[in-house]
Amino acid sequence: MDGSTHLSWSTALALTLPLIGLVILLVRPDFDLEWQHHPSHFWLVLLAAAVNTALAYVTNVAAGRYRDARLVLISLAFLASAGFLGLHALATPGVLLATPNLGFAIATPVGLIIASAFAAAATSPLAGPRALTVLRLRPLMLGGLVVLMAAWAVGSMARLPPLDGPPPAREGAGLLNLLAIVGVALYAYSAWHAAQLYRHRGGGVLLSMAVALVLLAEAMVAVALSRNWHLSWWEWHVLLLAAFTTIALGARREYRRGGSLTAAFGGLYLEATLARVDRWYATAVAQVASADARGESTERVLSDLRREGASDDDLALLAQAAGEVRRLDAAFRPYLPSVVAQGIRQREPDIARLGGEEREVSVVFADLAGFTTFSETRSPTEVIGMLNEYWGAVVPVIDAAGGVIEQFAGDGVMAIFNAAADQPDHARRAAMAGLAIVEAGRPLADAHPHWPIFRVGINTGAAVLGNVGTDSRRGFAAIGDTINTAARLMAAGQPGQVVAGRATWDALGDERSGEPLGAVRVKGKRAAVEAWRLYGRPNAD
């Protein structure tokens, strides 16, 4: 038997204990002792009403914030039971009246019956396909409920019929007994659907709601069968307090876990509301994180969100989430090519799709001539240190020219121009970057005479840019003969040289400066490749 099954059985067993106790008290009237203590009754009922009022308030706020029909109905259920519980507390002799009367005495069963109707509606199609009807009628239902409770209070105080006269020996007498049966059925219906929703979604507040609805059904049974001021009568008062406290504790736990009112009652929201909440939070987190990334103050964004209805808890949660987004972005972005990282940040739908598109690009390959010999005579730590110093000088050069670093491969780096945004002058940018790589490496080579020296190959032409791999593991790649030729031109160069293919040389036009190397035989190509050694540095914009 797994833990969840054990929890279900243990919860069900615990929930049967109040009914077992009630049956014992009814079967053995000598056990059903009378205890008439007015202060205890007043404070017990008042405490239950206070807890219920708080629940009515917070669920009403949550319902209004996201216009959720289910929470609207649940908040009305809390309000109905809280209001009539408060009226019942006033029935305690010596509070407002010397002796109780009918109106105040039967207020609790009336409130529970009304609340059962709202609770059942919250798990019916009224809180689903016909949710718009509930939202449209929300002001009318709220106003009508408040008017009913106020009229009940005035009628009870003025002893107007039919609320005049002494209270019955049983508060569920007459017509109320029939209505109590309906209330028990509605609470059972609501509890069943809340339990099903809990199995689907999980969450403490849903479990608390299901348990509380069972307790309220049992309280209705006790109301109908108990005798005033006897233990069976006190039982339903305690059950009411236990039911509302259970919901309050469940909501408090979810609130502390999630840090917001939305998290506290998230399990109760409709599916459409949850999707709307997720979209709002995602957009809000992106706004806060983007403002911070641009170096702007996040206070203005948070102020705008506050005007949209976000609470202080929501804002604190958003600021925390945005901070986590920035941390993750800073941690993972260096591992991604800039074209991929930028696409993810801009939510481009096709950025992670396998496959690619053909573009004309200029490719720069650079590696360290003599690296193999150097690494044979140095420790791995020294080799890594050397590479990191070189990359520290080279990467800013490529970034400044507008290139996308496709990969590092040992002592080599490959950069692509015209890969992300359109760069009509991509050949000039590639030549500028290639020459700058050699220049950036010279001071390090002069300071360390035994270190290898960069050589660079550049080629221009068509290539396919995109994602290769599988659904579980993929990488950004540039594929095509243009790429392979650039690598071969690099291998044909000498340390400190930048070698370019014909397409690159032709694209440089008047900015080119160099000498022809003639037809160069390179590995993997059947025909010789025309190549030029570049001099100087093409003019920058």
N, C-alpha and C positions, 0 to 999 in steps of 0.2 A: 504493500500500500504506500503510495507516494505521499509527500508532505501536504500537497494541496487537497488530496482526498481526505487525509486525516483531519486537516483544518476544517473542511466542509462538514464532516461528520461530528466533530467536536463542537463546532458552532451550532449545528442543528440540535444537538443534545442539550447544549446550554440554553437555547431558546425555548425548549419544551419545559424547562423547570418552572417558569412562572405559571403555565397552564396546569401543570401537575399540582403545584401549591394551591392554586385556586380551586381545583377539583376537591382536594383534601378539605379545604375550609368549607366548601359547600356541602360535601357529604357528611362532614362532622361539624355541625354547627357549634358544638361545645368548644371546638378549637378556634372558631371565628370570633375572637374576643373583641369586645367593644373598648375603644380608647378614644375618648373625645378630648382632644387637646388643641384648642383653637390657634395658639401661636405657631405650633408646628405645622398645622394645616396651611396657615397664611404664608409662612416663609417658604414652605415646600412648593406650593403652587406658584408663588411669586418668582422663585428662583427658576422654575421650569419655564415660566412666561418670559423671564429676562433672557435666558439662553435662546429661546425660540425667536424672540424679537431681534436679537443680534444676528441669528441665522437668516431671518427674513430680510434684514437690512443688507447684509453682504451679498446674498444671492440676488437681491434686487439690483444692486450696483453692478454685479457681474452680468446680469441679464441685460441691463440697459447699455452696458459698454459695447457688447457685441451683438445685441438684438437677437438673443437666443430664446426661442419659444419654450423649450423645455425648462430652462431656468426661470423664465417668467412664471410658469405654472407652479414650479416648486416654491418660488418665493411667495406666491399667493397662498400656498398650502401652509407655509410657516406662519405667515401673517394671520391667517384665519385661526389657527390653533393658538397662537400667541395672544391675540386679542381676546378671544373668548376665555382662555385660561386666566388672563388678568381679571376679567369680569367675575369668574368663578372665585378668585381669591377674595374679591370684595364681598362674597357671600359669607365669609367667616364672621360669625357674630362678634360684635364689638368693634368692627373696623369702620364700616359706614352705617350699618344697620344694627339695631339691638337684636333683631332676630333675622335669620335668612329668609329669603322669599324664593318663589319658584324660578323667576327669571335668572337670578344670579346662580342658583343651585344647578340648573340644567345647562348652564352656558358651556361647560366643558364638553359634554357629549355632542351638543350642537356644533361647536367649533371643530371637533374631531371628524364629524360626519362631513362638514363642508370641506375640510382639509383633505379627506379621503377622495373626494371628487376631483380636486385639483391634482392630487398625487397620481390618480389613475389617468387623468388627462395628460399628464407629463410623459407617460409611457405609451400613449395611444397615438393614432394618426394625427391628432391635433398638434402633436409636437414633432411631426414629420412632414408628410405631404401637404398638410393644411396649416403649416407653421405661420404663414403670412396672415391667416385669419386671427390667430392668437395675438400676433404683434399688433395688428390693427385694432383689436378690441382690448388691448392691455390697459389703456387709461380708463375705459369704461368698467372693466372688471375690478381694477384697483379701487376706483371711486365707489362702485357699488358695494364692495366689501367693507370699506371704511364707513359708509353711510349705514349699512346694516348693523355693524358693531355699535356705532354711536346711538342708533335708534333703540337697539337692545338695551344699552346702558340706561338711556332716558326712560324707557318703558319700565325697566326693572325698578329704578329709583322711584318713579312715580306710581308704581304698582298698578300699571295699566293692564287691562286684560289683553291677551291671555297670560301675561307674565305675573299677575298678582297671585296672592294666596301662598300658603306654606309649601315648602318643598316636599316631594313625595318621600316615602321611606326608601325607595330605590330610585336613583337618579336616572335610570334607564327605563322608567315605567311607560306603559301605554305605547303611543305612536313611536316614541324614541327607541323602544325595543326593536320595532320593525326596521327603523332607519339604521339602528346599530348593526343589524344583520347585513344590510347593504354596505355599511361602512367597513365591516370586517372583510367582506368579499372584495371591495375596492382596494383595501390595503394589501390583501393577499395577492391580488392581480398586480399591483404596483411592485410588491416585493419580488415576485417571480420575474418580472421583466427587468428589474434592477439587477437581480442575480445573473440573468442571462447577459446583460450588458457588461457586468463585471467579468464574466468568463471570457467575453470577447476582447475587452480592453484592459482589464486589470485596474489597479488603482485603489488606494485606501478609501477615498471618499465614496466610491460606488459600493464597496463592501459595507461601509458604515451606513449608507443609505438603505441598503437591502435589509440589514439587521434592524435598523430603526423602524422600518415599515412593518416588520414582523412584530416588534414590540408594541407598536401602535395598534395593530390588529388585536393583540392580546389585551391591551388596555381597553379596547372597545368591548371585548367579551366581558371583562371584569366590570365595566361600567353597567352593562346590562344585567348582570347577575348578582352584584354585591349589595350589601346592606350598608346604609350610611353609618360612618364612624366606626365600622368594624374593620378587622384586619384585611378582609377581602376588598373593602372600599379603599383603604390606604394603599393596597397593592397597585391599583391602576394609577394613583398619583405618582408612586415611585417609578412605575413603568414609563410614564410620560417623561419624567425627568431623565431616566436612563436613555430613552430613545433620542431625545434632543441632544443630550450630552455626547452620545455616541457619534452623532453626525458632526458636532462641533469639534470633537477630538480628531476625527478622521480628516476634517478640513484643515485643522491646525497642523497636523502632521504633513499633509501635502503642501501646505503653504510654506512650512519651514524647509521642506525638501526642494521646492521649486522657486521660492522667493517671491511669488506674486499671487494676486487674487485669481488670475487666470489659471495658474497651476493648481491652486487649491480646489477649484471646481471644474477643472478641465475634463475629468471623467464624465461629468454630467452633460457636457455640451453635445449638441447635435453634430453629426459628421460634417455637415456643411459649415457649421460655425468653427469647428476645429480647423478645417482647411483655410477658412478666412483668417483665423487667428495666426496660423502658421505663416500665411503670406504676409500678414502685417508685421509680425516679428522679424521675418527674414528681410523684408524691405527696410525696416527700422535699423536692424543691426548693420546692414550694408550701408545705410546713410551715415551712421555714426563712424563706422570703420573707414569709409571713404573720405569723410571730412578729416579724420586724423591723418590718413595717409597723404592728403594734400597739404598737411601742415596747418589746416584751419582749426579754429576752436570748435570743439564739439558741443559747447554750451548752447550755441544757437540752434543746432539740430535738436538737442534735447528739449530746449524751450518750445520749439515747433511741435515736437511729439507730445509735450505736456498739454499744449493747446488742443491737440487732437483727442485728448482724454486719457493719456497715459498717466498712471499713478507714480508716486515716488519709487515704489517697489519695482514697477515696470522699468523705470528709467535706470535704476541701479542694476537691474538684470541685463538691460540692453548694453549699458556701459561695460559690464563684466564680459558679456558675450562678444562685444566688439573687440575688447582687449585680447580675448582668446583667439579671435579670428586674425588679429594682427600678429599675434605670437606664432600661430601656425603658418601664416603667410611668410613671415620672416624665416621660419625654420625650413619650409619646403621649397620656396621659390628659387633658392640657389641651385636646386637639383633639377630644375626644369628649364628647357630652352625658353627664351623670353617670349617667343611667339606663342608658345603653349600657355605660359603663365599669364600673359596678357589676355588671351582668349578666355581662360577660365575666369579671370577677374571680371571680364565684360560679359560673362554668361553666354558666350557664343555656343549655340546648340551643337554644332558639328565639330567642335574643336577636339573632342576625344574620340570621334568616330574613326574606325579603321579604314584605311585607304587614303587617297590624297588627290592633289590637283597638279597639273603641269604648269610651270611658270618658267620664264627666262630669268636666270639668276647669274650672279658672279660668286664664285667659290674661292675661298682662301684656305690653303693648307699650310700649316707651319709646324716644323718639328726641329729638334735640336740635333744637328749633325755631330756625330761622335758620341751620342748618348749611350749606346751599348757598351763601348769601351770604358766610358766614365763609370757606369753603374757596376761594371765587373770589379772595379778596384775600390769601391766606396760602400759603406754600410747602407742598408735600406733607409735608415733614418736620415742620413746625409743626403741621399738621393731625393727623398721626399722634400726635404728642406730646400734643396736647390730648385726643384720644380715649382714649389709654391712661391718662391721669390720671383721666378720668371713669370708665372701666371699673374702674380700681383702687379707686374708692370705691363703685361700684355692685354689682359682682359679690359682694363679701362680704355685702351687704345681701340679695341674692336667696338666697344659700346659707343665710344665717341663718334666713330665713323658710321654708326647705325647698323652694324652687323648683328646677326643672330648666331650665337655659339651653339652649334649642333651637338658637339661632343668634345670631350677630352679623351685621348687615347694614349696613355702612357706619357711620352714626351711630346705628343702632337696635339694640335687643336685644329678644328675645322669650323669655319665661320661662313655664313651665307648672307648675301645681300640681295634685297628685293624679295625676301621670304615672307615678311609680314605685311607692312604697308608698301604701297607702290613707291619705288625709288628709280626714276628714269635714269639717274646717273649712277646706277649700281656698279658699273665697271670702274668708274673713277673712284668711288668709295672703297671698292675692294683694293685697288692699287694703292690708294692712300693708306689703308690699314696695313697692307703687306709691307710697304716701306717703313711705316711707323713701328711695326713689330720688330724689325731688325734694329732700328734706332733705339727702341726702348730696351732691347736686350744688351746693347753694347756696354753701357756703364757697368752692368753686372758682370759681363764677361771680362772687362778690363780689371775690375776689382778682384776677380777670381780667375786667374790665367788658365787654370786647368778645366774650367767649366766648358761644356759644349756651346756652340753658337747656332742661332736660328738660321734656317733657310726657308724660303717661302715659294709656294706655287700658286698661281692664280689662273682661273679659266672662266669663260663666260659661255652660256648656252642654256638649252632646255634641261629641266630636271623635274622630277616628281617629288613634291613635298607633302608629307602626311605622316600618319601613324601606322606602324607595322607591329606585329606581334599577335597576341590573343586577347580575349576579353578580360582575362585575369592579369595579364602583364603586357604592356606595350611601351613603345618609345617613339619619339619624333625622329624622322629620318629624311634625308635628301638622297634620292636614288637616280642614277642615270650615267651615261657616258661622260657627261660634262664633269661630274664629280670625280670619276675615276681618273680622267685626264689631268685634272688639277693636282691630284695626288702624285701622278707620274711626273709631271713637270717639276713638282717640288723635289722629288728624288733625283731629278736630273741636274738640279742646281748645286752650287758649291756653298759652303758655309758663308753666311752673310749676304747671299744673293737672293733676289726676288725675280722669279721666272714666270712669264705670262704667255698664254697661248694667243693665236692669231685673233680670235674673236675679241678678246680683251684689248689687245693692242690696237685693233681697228676702232673699237668703241671709244678709246681715249682721245682720239683725234689730235687736235693741236696741243693738248696737255701732255702728250706722251713724251718721254725722254728715255732713251735706252739704246741698246745695240742688238742687232739680230744674232741669234745663235744658230740660225739655219734650221735644217730639218733634223730633229732630234729623235733618235730611236729610243722608245720607252717601252717598258715591260707591259705586255698584254695588248699592245697595239700592232697590228700587222703593217700599217703604213707609218712612216716617220711623221712626227708632229712638228710644225713650224713653231718656233719659240723665240722670245725676246727677253733679254735681261733688262729690267727697269732700273733707271737711274733717278736720282732726285726725288721730289715729292709733288704729285699733282696738286694744283691749286685747290684749296678748300674754299667753300662758300663763305 
